[in-house]
């Protein structure tokens, strides 16, 4: 059970990068971008091909993010310059990316990475040279605590990466371009009246969004040890579930708090899915169904709770009014 939860938190942090990308398009730009299902695999495919061909995993991961950025740019161009509906723009790009990803992968439906060097192997090697893992396990042993799992370095590496990405997004959204992006999502006509180029802002915003999604795909592929052509199916649902769950549980008063909420939502989502899959009547094929149910619950629950609070508030006011009337009489 412990190792299942450990793995859930580990993968949840990596998926949180993808969720932050969905947050940028879905919440900041108010753009329902379905490119996510394709750009996730694009990032994984580019990183895998680079690593298999001897390119440094770090460079391969950065190239994966750049490839996702360009995919998002094309979606933005289809919408802004081609005047295609936002939803249809994403669907068209997602469909095109299926063939593009297959080309990137050399016509193979999957690429194994089990015996290849990854960014996590590099972290592990670096930490081993410093002797930190042995020191930590020795300290835990002196306290009577079991040694850390063999993959604990992956968790540490993902925490470092997600903190860096979060701080970068928080800073970006407070810059002039970031504020213009937020204004474009809130009121495009208003920001256009102030001579802002909303088309360019959308293209940049969607590029950054899909760049983060592709980065997540690259890290997931390296963590899992393979990339599959169909691994991106349903990623938009996972991203939306993370955003909605995080906002419902932790609130969304400020950018800093909201991005932290999205990360928390992604981790909670993976934990819930892991717990659900441990049930005897569910298997891995039900993961998409579980994701859809979680999104529905996350969407409906806040409104239901708000309605119940309003009803209790109105009932309390009626009771107080009746008591005052009785007291006056």
KOLNUNU-797036 format. One record per residue (C-alpha): x, y, z negated; residue in one letter; residue number from 1. Coordinates in pm, 1 decimal, padded with zeros to 6 digits. Layout:
          u          v          w   code   pos
          X          Y          Z      a   NUM
...
//
This chain:
          u          v          w   code   pos
    00000.0    00000.0    00000.0      x     1
    00281.3    00239.0   -00093.3      x     2
    00464.2    00181.8    00233.8      x     3
    00139.9    00232.1    00429.3      x     4
    00084.7    00569.8    00261.6      x     5
    00451.3    00657.3    00311.8      x     6
    00417.7    00587.1    00683.9      x     7
    00089.4    00781.2    00698.9      x     8
    00249.3    01092.4    00549.0      x     9
    00549.3    01052.3    00777.2      x    10
    00342.7    01030.5    01097.9      x    11
    00101.5    01294.8    00966.8      x    12
    00381.6    01549.7    00945.5      x    13
    00487.0    01479.0    01304.8      x    14
    00126.0    01500.8    01425.0      x    15
    00101.3    01830.1    01234.3      x    16
    00324.7    01987.7    01500.1      x    17
    00069.0    01884.8    01761.9      x    18
   -00211.9    02013.4    01537.8      x    19
   -00040.9    02352.9    01516.1      x    20
   -00035.0    02362.3    01895.5      x    21
   -00407.8    02283.5    01905.7      x    22
   -00463.8    02553.4    01643.8      x    23
   -00299.0    02812.5    01870.0      x    24
   -00522.3    02731.1    02166.5      x    25
   -00842.7    02637.9    01983.1      x    26
   -00845.4    02901.6    01707.3      x    27
   -00609.1    03180.8    01810.4      x    28
   -00695.3    03195.2    02183.4      x    29
   -01044.1    03042.3    02153.0      x    30
   -00950.8    02820.6    02450.0      x    31
   -01074.2    02456.8    02459.2      x    32
   -00756.5    02316.1    02612.8      x    33
   -00773.9    01948.8    02711.4      x    34
   -00422.2    01961.7    02859.1      x    35
   -00312.2    01829.3    02519.3      x    36
   -00388.7    01467.6    02611.2      x    37
   -00148.1    01493.7    02905.6      x    38
    00124.4    01722.5    02765.9      x    39
    00166.4    01495.3    02461.0      x    40
    00274.8    01211.6    02690.8      x    41
    00479.4    01453.0    02903.1      x    42
    00690.7    01541.6    02600.9      x    43
    00732.2    01176.5    02504.8      x    44
    00819.1    01074.9    02862.1      x    45
    01075.2    01352.2    02919.0      x    46
    01248.2    01281.2    02586.3      x    47
    01251.0    00904.8    02649.5      x    48
    01392.0    00932.8    03002.3      x    49
    01661.1    01174.5    02884.7      x    50
    01763.7    00949.2    02594.1      x    51
    01768.5    00633.1    02808.1      x    52
    01993.9    00810.9    03058.5      x    53
    02247.6    00912.0    02795.3      x    54
    02135.7    01268.6    02726.1      x    55
    02163.7    01389.9    02365.7      x    56
    01836.1    01328.2    02176.6      x    57
    01834.3    01691.1    02060.6      x    58
    01862.7    01821.0    02416.6      x    59
    01606.3    01567.2    02536.1      x    60
    01361.5    01680.6    02267.2      x    61
    01410.8    02046.9    02360.6      x    62
    01358.7    01963.9    02729.3      x    63
    01037.3    01783.8    02631.7      x    64
    00907.4    02100.1    02461.3      x    65
    01000.6    02306.5    02768.1      x    66
    00815.7    02063.1    02996.8      x    67
    00506.7    02096.8    02777.6      x    68
    00542.6    02475.2    02788.4      x    69
    00531.8    02472.6    03169.2      x    70
    00231.2    02239.6    03169.3      x    71
    00045.8    02484.9    02947.1      x    72
    00151.6    02771.3    03174.0      x    73
   -00009.1    02599.0    03472.4      x    74
   -00334.1    02552.0    03280.2      x    75
   -00327.8    02921.7    03197.5      x    76
   -00262.6    03015.1    03560.5      x    77
   -00551.9    02796.5    03679.4      x    78
   -00780.5    02976.2    03436.7      x    79
   -00658.5    03334.8    03473.1      x    80
   -00545.5    03355.6    03835.5      x    81
   -00762.2    03079.3    03982.2      x    82
   -01067.6    03190.7    03781.5      x    83
   -01140.2    02829.1    03687.2      x    84
   -01345.1    02754.0    03375.8      x    85
   -01117.4    02700.4    03069.6      x    86
   -01253.1    02351.5    03002.8      x    87
   -01218.4    02248.5    03367.3      x    88
   -00866.3    02396.1    03386.4      x    89
   -00756.8    02170.4    03103.2      x    90
   -00926.7    01866.5    03254.3      x    91
   -00761.3    01926.4    03592.6      x    92
   -00416.2    01965.0    03438.0      x    93
   -00466.0    01664.0    03212.2      x    94
   -00562.7    01453.9    03515.6      x    95
   -00263.6    01578.0    03716.7      x    96
   -00027.0    01508.0    03427.7      x    97
   -00122.2    01139.4    03429.0      x    98
    00042.4    01097.6    03770.2      x    99
    00326.5    01336.3    03683.5      x   100
    00402.6    01143.4    03365.6      x   101
    00403.0    00816.9    03558.1      x   102
    00654.2    00970.8    03799.5      x   103
    00871.9    01091.1    03511.4      x   104
    00870.8    00740.5    03365.6      x   105
    00982.6    00593.0    03697.6      x   106
    00651.9    00419.1    03763.4      x   107
    00668.6    00220.6    03437.7      x   108
    00371.0    00228.7    03197.2      x   109
    00604.7    00231.4    02896.1      x   110
    00968.6    00286.1    02803.5      x   111
    01128.2    00118.4    02496.5      x   112
    01363.7    00319.8    02274.5      x   113
    01437.3    00064.7    02002.2      x   114
    01810.1    00037.7    02076.1      x   115
    01859.7    00402.0    02171.7      x   116
    01992.1    00693.9    01969.0      x   117
    01721.5    00934.6    01848.0      x   118
    01712.7    01257.0    01647.4      x   119
    01619.2    01049.6    01342.4      x   120
    01922.9    00823.2    01388.9      x   121
    02135.3    01137.1    01404.5      x   122
    01984.6    01264.3    01077.7      x   123
    02037.9    00922.2    00918.4      x   124
    02399.9    00907.6    01032.1      x   125
    02468.7    01260.0    00908.1      x   126
    02308.0    01190.5    00571.4      x   127
    02496.4    00862.1    00541.3      x   128
    02828.5    01035.9    00600.4      x   129
    02749.1    01279.8    00322.0      x   130
    02651.4    00990.3    00094.1      x   131
    02329.4    01161.2   -00013.1      x   132
    02111.4    00850.3    00032.0      x   133
    02335.4    00641.6   -00196.6      x   134
    02345.8    00919.6   -00454.7      x   135
    01965.9    00954.9   -00457.5      x   136
    01904.2    00581.5   -00485.5      x   137
    02163.0    00561.3   -00763.6      x   138
    01988.2    00843.2   -00950.6      x   139
    01646.6    00681.3   -00903.4      x   140
    01787.6    00347.2   -01020.8      x   141
    01917.6    00507.5   -01340.8      x   142
    01560.5    00628.9   -01406.3      x   143
    01416.8    00282.7   -01343.6      x   144
    01256.7    00389.6   -01014.2      x   145
    01261.6    00167.6   -00704.0      x   146
    01499.2    00271.8   -00424.0      x   147
    01366.7    00494.8   -00148.8      x   148
    01225.4    00319.9    00163.3      x   149
    01474.5    00267.5    00443.6      x   150
    01290.8    00525.8    00654.7      x   151
    01288.7    00802.1    00393.0      x   152
    01533.3    01002.3    00604.8      x   153
    01269.7    01020.1    00880.3      x   154
    01030.4    01180.1    00632.4      x   155
    01294.1    01429.8    00524.5      x   156
    01382.4    01511.6    00885.5      x   157
    01017.3    01567.4    00978.2      x   158
    00968.0    01791.9    00673.5      x   159
    01262.5    02005.9    00781.5      x   160
    01128.7    02027.0    01137.8      x   161
    00769.3    02111.9    01036.3      x   162
    00886.2    02382.5    00793.4      x   163
    01096.1    02538.5    01069.4      x   164
    00806.7    02522.4    01319.4      x   165
    00557.5    02665.1    01067.2      x   166
    00782.5    02957.8    00974.9      x   167
    00846.0    03025.8    01343.0      x   168
    00471.7    03032.2    01422.1      x   169
    00396.1    03247.9    01117.5      x   170
    00657.6    03498.3    01229.3      x   171
    00552.0    03488.6    01595.1      x   172
    00186.7    03560.4    01514.2      x   173
    00289.8    03875.2    01325.5      x   174
    00491.8    04014.7    01616.2      x   175
    00344.9    04250.9    01874.7      x   176
    00284.8    03968.5    02122.6      x   177
    00141.7    03745.9    01849.8      x   178
   -00100.4    04013.2    01734.4      x   179
   -00203.9    04069.8    02096.6      x   180
   -00266.7    03694.7    02130.8      x   181
   -00487.2    03696.4    01822.9      x   182
   -00674.6    04000.0    01952.8      x   183
   -00724.4    03829.4    02290.6      x   184
   -00889.3    03533.8    02122.0      x   185
   -01107.1    03757.9    01902.7      x   186
   -01218.1    04011.1    02164.3      x   187
   -01066.2    03985.5    02511.1      x   188
   -01259.6    04282.1    02653.2      x   189
   -01144.7    04509.2    02375.0      x   190
   -00775.2    04421.9    02406.2      x   191
   -00798.5    04457.3    02784.9      x   192
   -00939.1    04808.1    02740.8      x   193
   -00616.2    04892.8    02556.5      x   194
   -00418.8    04808.8    02875.1      x   195
   -00296.9    04472.1    02749.7      x   196
   -00236.5    04203.5    03013.2      x   197
   -00464.5    03931.0    02877.8      x   198
   -00381.5    03696.1    03165.5      x   199
   -00012.3    03689.3    03072.5      x   200
   -00098.2    03653.6    02705.2      x   201
   -00316.9    03349.9    02776.0      x   202
   -00049.6    03189.8    02992.6      x   203
    00215.8    03241.8    02723.6      x   204
   -00014.7    03126.2    02444.0      x   205
   -00115.7    02806.5    02623.2      x   206
    00248.5    02743.7    02710.4      x   207
    00355.7    02767.5    02345.6      x   208
    00059.8    02552.9    02239.6      x   209
    00145.0    02270.4    02480.3      x   210
    00515.3    02308.9    02407.9      x   211
    00442.0    02221.2    02044.6      x   212
    00222.2    01930.4    02154.6      x   213
    00500.5    01798.1    02379.3      x   214
    00752.3    01838.4    02095.3      x   215
    00526.0    01628.4    01873.7      x   216
    00497.0    01366.2    02148.8      x   217
    00875.0    01350.0    02183.4      x   218
    00922.9    01300.1    01808.6      x   219
    00643.8    01040.9    01785.8      x   220
    00802.7    00842.3    02071.5      x   221
    01142.0    00845.7    01898.4      x   222
    00987.3    00749.6    01565.9      x   223
    00778.8    00465.0    01713.0      x   224
    01060.0    00340.4    01936.6      x   225
    00866.4    00355.9    02263.2      x   226
    00652.5    00576.5    02484.5      x   227
    00331.0    00456.2    02646.7      x   228
    00154.3    00622.7    02939.1      x   229
   -00182.9    00605.2    02762.6      x   230
   -00063.2    00717.4    02418.7      x   231
   -00203.5    01067.3    02470.5      x   232
   -00567.3    00959.4    02496.9      x   233
   -00767.5    01126.1    02219.8      x   234
   -00488.3    01358.4    02102.6      x   235
   -00718.8    01660.6    02129.9      x   236
   -00959.6    01492.1    01887.0      x   237
   -00678.2    01422.7    01639.5      x   238
   -00561.3    01783.4    01668.9      x   239
   -00911.4    01923.5    01620.0      x   240
   -00971.8    01691.1    01325.2      x   241
   -00651.5    01813.5    01159.0      x   242
   -00741.0    02180.4    01214.7      x   243
   -01101.3    02146.9    01098.5      x   244
   -01023.0    01927.0    00795.9      x   245
   -00741.5    02158.6    00688.7      x   246
   -00954.1    02472.0    00719.2      x   247
   -01246.1    02309.5    00536.7      x   248
   -01032.3    02193.8    00242.9      x   249
   -00773.8    02470.9    00210.1      x   250
   -00938.4    02777.1    00366.9      x   251
   -00820.5    03015.4    00638.0      x   252
   -00782.0    03360.0    00482.6      x   253
   -00435.1    03435.9    00621.5      x   254
   -00213.9    03302.9    00899.6      x   255
    00039.8    03164.4    00652.4      x   256
   -00232.1    02984.3    00458.6      x   257
   -00407.9    02859.2    00771.7      x   258
   -00096.8    02704.6    00928.3      x   259
   -00024.2    02534.9    00596.2      x   260
   -00385.3    02413.0    00590.5      x   261
   -00347.0    02265.2    00939.9      x   262
   -00038.3    02074.4    00828.6      x   263
   -00224.3    01948.6    00521.5      x   264
   -00520.4    01853.0    00738.9      x   265
   -00298.3    01645.1    00968.8      x   266
   -00148.6    01457.0    00674.0      x   267
   -00489.1    01395.9    00515.1      x   268
   -00625.1    01277.9    00850.5      x   269
   -00349.8    01016.3    00884.9      x   270
   -00399.9    00900.4    00526.0      x   271
   -00776.6    00861.8    00576.0      x   272
   -00723.3    00671.6    00902.6      x   273
   -00467.3    00443.5    00736.4      x   274
   -00705.1    00369.8    00448.3      x   275
   -00993.5    00309.0    00689.7      x   276
   -00789.7    00064.5    00898.3      x   277
   -00713.7   -00137.5    00584.7      x   278
   -01084.8   -00223.9    00565.1      x   279
   -01156.9   -00581.1    00674.8      x   280
   -01426.8   -00485.6    00926.4      x   281
   -01209.2   -00232.4    01114.2      x   282
   -00907.4   -00279.6    01340.4      x   283
   -00667.9   -00058.1    01537.1      x   284
   -00910.9   -00042.7    01828.9      x   285
   -01150.9    00154.4    01607.8      x   286
   -00907.2    00442.2    01554.2      x   287
   -01073.0    00667.2    01814.8      x   288
   -01413.9    00601.1    01659.1      x   289
   -01276.2    00688.0    01314.9      x   290
   -01126.5    01008.6    01457.0      x   291
   -01458.2    01112.0    01610.6      x   292
   -01646.2    01041.6    01286.9      x   293
   -01393.3    01244.4    01086.6      x   294
   -01437.0    01541.9    01321.1      x   295
   -01817.1    01519.7    01292.6      x   296
   -01798.4    01501.8    00912.2      x   297
   -01550.0    01791.4    00898.6      x   298
   -01777.6    02003.5    01118.4      x   299
   -02105.7    01918.1    00947.4      x   300
   -01996.4    01900.2    00581.5      x   301
   -01900.6    02271.0    00536.3      x   302
   -02231.1    02386.7    00687.4      x   303
   -02425.1    02137.8    00473.9      x   304
   -02241.3    02247.6    00158.5      x   305
   -02299.5    02615.5    00246.1      x   306
   -02671.1    02550.5    00300.3      x   307
   -02698.1    02371.8   -00034.7      x   308
   -02522.9    02661.4   -00211.5      x   309
   -02758.7    02913.0   -00048.9      x   310
   -03060.9    02709.4   -00155.2      x   311
   -02934.0    02688.0   -00514.7      x   312
   -02861.8    03062.9   -00511.7      x   313
   -03212.4    03144.9   -00387.2      x   314
   -03364.5    02905.0   -00640.6      x   315
   -03166.2    03069.8   -00920.9      x   316
   -03282.0    03417.6   -00811.2      x   317
   -03643.9    03301.1   -00798.7      x   318
   -03611.0    03154.9   -01147.5      x   319
   -03460.1    03475.7   -01282.7      x   320
   -03735.4    03681.7   -01118.1      x   321
   -04005.7    03458.5   -01263.6      x   322
   -03850.7    03486.7   -01609.5      x   323
   -03847.2    03867.8   -01581.3      x   324
   -04212.4    03872.7   -01473.0      x   325
   -04309.6    03646.7   -01763.5      x   326
   -04109.4    03862.6   -02004.0      x   327
   -04275.2    04182.2   -01879.5      x   328
   -04621.2    04034.0   -01916.0      x   329
//
